[in-house]
Amino acid sequence: MAENNQKPVVLQVLPELNQGGVELGTIEIASELQKRGIENYVASEGGRMQYQLERMKVKHFTLPLKTKNIFKMLVNAKKLEKIIKENGVTIVHARSRAPAWSAYWAAKRCGVHFVTTFHGTYGLGPHGIKKFYNRVMTYGERVIAISNHIKEHIIKNYGTDANKIRLIARCVNMDNFNVEHMTAERIIKFLEDNHLPEDKPLVTLIGRLTNWKGQKLLIEALNKIKDDTDFYCLLIGDDQGRVKYTEELHALIEKYGMNDRFAFIKHTLDVPAAMMVSDVVLSASIEPEAFGRIAIEGQAMGRVVIASNIGGSVETVIDGVTGRLFESENADSLAAALRWGLSLSTEEREKIGAAAIKNVKEHFTKQIMCDKTIKVYEELINQ
């Protein structure tokens, strides 16, 4: 048995280190472990965010962990086993399905603790054929669910014992998303760099250009209010090769005669500034968000957030207090919410902004997420 208050040695395993919620969560935990003097490592295929680990002096092991080839997954398991033994790893934390299989086999062979984070609902496939493949994410001695929506999904679809699930919401890094850190220069630069009007209320939707993120729904809703409400809409996100979908969005905007009221930005390095210039920040997904980071980032910046009433957004947006929830997939409901958000007085907007910031500080900070995750590690190592 481990001695009380023993420090874990953690290996986080994920497919790659390019941009995304899984990657960001990994970096945030690695940073906090390092800050506390807890030995930790990361294994992935690498990517744009790898330099952040190097900067923190967290060792990264490069393995082809995106592969779904069973033979390569077995080879990965052997390599992970070697890493675990050579570095005295006591907890393996897997954050995605394919690498989770390799990580699970390696952890089992080495007799060390295995933890998983359920970052999404993961498609079950026709007749549930993917259920076995997905099930590895329930094999953790502790299974971290990033929202209550995900926790219920795990219990309903996999029959997982609720006692081993730990609800740990995703977070906002308040160092980055902080109104007090926002300068007039950053705001002006963002407006000028993207040729945005300074005299119109700005509605912003951030998310990759794909149908389920709700860009079409937003265009339909804005068409319903265009004659009596002033606005300019900013769509931030890459289509990741879905050129046809982007063309459909442009065609719809043109059909409704709103070409002069929309701007597309593939990506921005200053998301906080994009939110700060916005009167309304949107999460218009037509399928449930596993958590929905944009909704809490928008609240952290004191913006009015409008989100669909499904998935994680229900747990982060307090309807009528920090923003407004609209009926999912309902353009009329979204139009009504937009009218409300764009017609608020300065005083009402400030009141909502203050409540939104308070909501994030009390429930969704990086520190809260890290504290809860490290508590899970310590719970296992000292049981």
Secondary structure, DSSP 8 states (H G I E B T S, - for coil): ---TT----EEEE-S--SSSHHHHHHHHHHHHHHHTT--EEEEES--TTHHHHHHHT-EEEE--TT---HHHHHHHHHHHHHHHHHHT--EEEE-SHHHHHHHHHHHHHHT-EEEEEE-S-----GGGTTHHHHHGGG-SSEEEESSHHHHHHHHHHH---GGGEEE----B-TTTS-GGG--HHHHHHHHHHTT--SSS-EEEEES-S-GGG-HHHHHHHHHHHTTT---EEEEE---TT-HHHHHHHHHHHHHTT-GGGEEEES--S-HHHHHHT-SEEEE--SS--SS-HHHHHHHHTT-EEEEESSTTHHHH--BTTTEEEE-TT-HHHHHHHHHHHHT--HHHHHHHHHHHHHHHHHH-BHHHHHHHHHHHHHHHHT-
